[in-house]
Amino acid sequence: MVPEKKLIEGCLQGKRKACALLYRRHAATMLGVCLRYCRNLAEAEDVLQDGFVKVFTNISTFRHEGSLEGWIRRIVVHTAVDHYNRQSREGHAVHLEEINEVHISDNPAVEEEQDLPGCDLTEDELMKVIQDLPDGYRLVFNMYAIEGYSHQEIARLLNISVNTSKTQLFKARKMLRNVLISRSLKYAIQR
Amino acid sequence: MKNEPDKIDDLFRQKLEGYQVDPSGKVWKNILSRYLHPQSGPFHLLNLQNIIGAVILAGAGITAYVLLHSSITSKMPEDKILSGSLVEQSGSNNRLTSQDPLPISIPSENDQANPVEATVHQTNSRPQSTLIREDTETGNEDAGQKTSPEINEASPVEYLTNESIHQLSTLPSLAELASSGEGQRFVVSRRNLMQNIDIQMRKQDYRKPVHIAAGLYFFPEWTDYRNQAKNFQSGYTQEILASVQMGKFIIRPGFGITRSQDDGNYEISYNKYEMTGYYLGVDFETYGIPSDSMSYVLNEYGLFDTVFYSDSYRTDNACTYLQIPLQIGYEFLNFKRFSMMVAGGPCLSLLLNEKKSDPAFRDFAAENIMMVDQTPERKYSNWQLLLGLSSKYMITGKFSLSLEPTYRQYFNSTYEGDGTGRPPYSFGIRAGMTYHF
């Protein structure tokens, strides 16, 4: 296996083989990330393509201080956010500020102390559940719950208020919970 | 980074964090074409689309020139005098009526070494006209039959209208001859005569109906790219435009170099070890001073942690384009030195160079700095419709100044992958000086 450092050096020199190896090593994981942010596979592949072009263009700025995968993941997530922002400007996606805010406590877990259903669902099924969320819910949930961004960072990246970010997260969780409950009931009936 | 762990969050994070799907082959193919086969140098412009565009522009220019030129020359000789075709004069065909343009016999180029003798007459039927003829009788209908065969048969005859003859009569040499009476013999060479006519025509009338001109222009523009923070980005073009004027129609091909500004957008994230708060700590306590009491001496202590920052930085980029415009104009106002026209036509822009500047981020306490260029890529070529209202002022017979407010509508976005569906537009002022051949 070619060491990561050598791969990066090859990419910096514009070597096609090194770029192909780097792509092959991370493409599948990054498409998984893109799928969480997009509605379907075609959209996710578009984001993945833009993301990797940015990776190769900016690889000279990678300073080996963190993991390469983390760095690539961050670029891909930002590309997905850009994709959403462009769609929002275009009118294909609802801008988050247009959705009414509700007051959310800083301790969202308080509202969700019941037993969580849906643990039996497969990864593909959970991915489908996420993809079926409205654009804004999906984006904020992914950024907060899975990537670990703070509400302040989400608010700045999406150009929304912190309270809107909290609202979106609250609604996303609620919707996910309802979907998981209904699916669990469905499975229980089928069994 | 999160405030509270959440069961739903955990479920999705655990199940989907390592989720993998193999992408289709077209993704890598597209990445290859966009990044690994970069189109560098001027050769990247030699793709089929650009070649077809350039051929269309050149072909349209030549076709318009041929069509307009043939339509103009078919109207001769009534209104295009000095540049019109020459007609042989012979026998009784040179009989003149009051509606006919008057013939002027001009010696051939071969005669310049031996200037031809000719006579200037003020005719009775056309008092403002001048004839250059040898041994011609005033108002005689058989004048042509009596003219010298060495001039009439061998020399071409150019037809002139009364207005042009009037202009000819103002030539110093000819006017002097005309006033000296009929039958006066004088010597005139073809070159001398034509030069005098040309100079006099330029002095009296700047409306040259058919001519070619070339100009240097400076063209500042303000473009709304529709997807940037600033509404209008400035840019400027240095252009060389040729123009072929035929009557009221003008064809203007050319090329120019444009430098335009562009917003660069960098996402910079970094970690900093810094104070996130403080607490009061007890340094020491004392008992019984002054009496059975306890005193605490407190001090503020800082709490330090690694804080993650993520900021956006705007930079100024510059793009250089080769512009190939082709405009068709219509001159709707022409008053001696001043004229105005409307012009419009396609323009092809080809990206020659893009200069990106790095963000000026300096924070010595920052670690794990990651800079990601989020600036969308510019397209290598795009088409626009360029419209203008041009005002021209002839400062001499050869040079003119022009000022032209313009509007440019792009057919597509100038950025790759920009699906906003809102192509840019721009306003500008094209100013320059033109030399008229």
Interface residues (C-beta under 8 A of the other chain):
Chain A: G14 R16 C19 A20 Y23 A27 A28 T29 L31 G32 L35 R36 L41 E45 D46 L48 Q49 D50 F52 V53 K54 F56 T57 N58 T61 F62 R63 E65 G66 W71 R74 I75 H78 D82 R86 Q87 R89 E90 D106 N107 P108 A109 E112 L116 G118 C119 L121 E123 L126 M127 I130 F141 Y144 A145 I146 G148 Y149 S150 E153 R156 L157 R173 L176 R177 L180
Chain B: M1 K2 N3 E4 P5 D6 K7 I8 D9 L11 F12 R13 K15 L16 E17 G18 Y19 Q20 V21 D22 P23 S24 K26 V27 W28 N30 I31 L32 R34 Y35 L36 N227 E267 S269 F308 S310 S312 E367 N368 I369 M370 M371 V372 D373 Q374 E377 G417 D418 G419 T420 G421
